[in-house]
Amino acid sequence: MNRVSLGAGSLGLRRLGWIAAGLLISGVVLAADRQASDEARETVDGLLGQVEQRLAVAPDVAMAKWNSGAPINAPEREAQILERVVVEAQQQGVDQQLARAFFQDQFDASKAVQQQLHQQWQQASQPPFDNPPDLASDVRPQLDTLTPQLIQSLHEYQSLEDEPAALQYFEDNAARAVADHEYAEALEMALSSLREE
Ligand SMILES: O=C(O)C(=O)C[C@]1(C(=O)O)C=C[C@@H](O)C=C1
């Protein structure tokens, strides 16, 4: 009697073990299979695209400043942008600390590209460019157009924080964008506060 019930007990335990293992495996498979929603992908693609678009303006800034001799670092302009960023972030319910850190990253990334280009031009004894873009009338307005778009994208991005698949999609695509980029270190800088989220 004892032996029979012992046997049944150990069989039950073993069966439980198999069931637990089965559940664990299917859980892992399901989690790996879960994909970011179309909406989440759109948000991430949009945000990454806009960050790249903003960084793509940096060579024009560099050219304008190469000709004019204006310093790369323009703290008063950064302060002016941040002032607007804080107001718009507040209106849209974007975390202000994130918005500030994110825009500071964009400035730092732009300065890194500008410094790299100025260094190259210095070494190549580059003369002033013919028809350089004008900082005030051509270049800064492009950046100003992107500012509210970026804040809107930050707002959408923030809503993804409880979607691990979306954050993974962001990570994968951010890493790919950096690896493929001409100014990889600068793009990495531009994305750093988002990747620390
Ligand atoms: O507007 C400029 O002068 C720029 O260099 C562009 C920019 C920016 O990314 O917005 C970058 C660095 C400056 O310190 C200020 C602003």
The ligand as a MOL file (V3000), in Angstrom:
LIG
                    3D

  0  0  0     0  0            999 V3000
M  V30 BEGIN CTAB
M  V30 COUNTS 16 16 0 0 0
M  V30 BEGIN ATOM
M  V30 1 O 22.2330 77.2120 -34.1620 0
M  V30 2 C 23.4230 76.9630 -34.0020 0
M  V30 3 O 24.2920 77.8590 -33.9020 0
M  V30 4 C 23.8720 75.5750 -33.9170 0
M  V30 5 O 25.0520 75.3200 -33.8520 0
M  V30 6 C 22.8520 74.5030 -33.7920 0
M  V30 7 C 22.6480 74.0790 -32.3500 0
M  V30 8 C 21.4030 73.1270 -32.3570 0
M  V30 9 O 21.6050 71.9300 -32.5070 0
M  V30 10 O 20.2930 73.6460 -32.2840 0
M  V30 11 C 23.8340 73.3430 -31.8840 0
M  V30 12 C 24.8070 73.9100 -31.1060 0
M  V30 13 C 24.7390 75.2780 -30.6170 0
M  V30 14 O 25.3050 75.4220 -29.3580 0
M  V30 15 C 23.3710 75.8130 -30.7200 0
M  V30 16 C 22.3940 75.2400 -31.4670 0
M  V30 END ATOM
M  V30 BEGIN BOND
M  V30 1 2 1 2
M  V30 2 1 2 3
M  V30 3 1 2 4
M  V30 4 2 4 5
M  V30 5 1 4 6
M  V30 6 1 6 7
M  V30 7 1 7 8
M  V30 8 1 7 11
M  V30 9 1 7 16
M  V30 10 2 8 9
M  V30 11 1 8 10
M  V30 12 2 11 12
M  V30 13 1 12 13
M  V30 14 1 13 14
M  V30 15 1 13 15
M  V30 16 2 15 16
M  V30 END BOND
M  V30 END CTAB
M  END
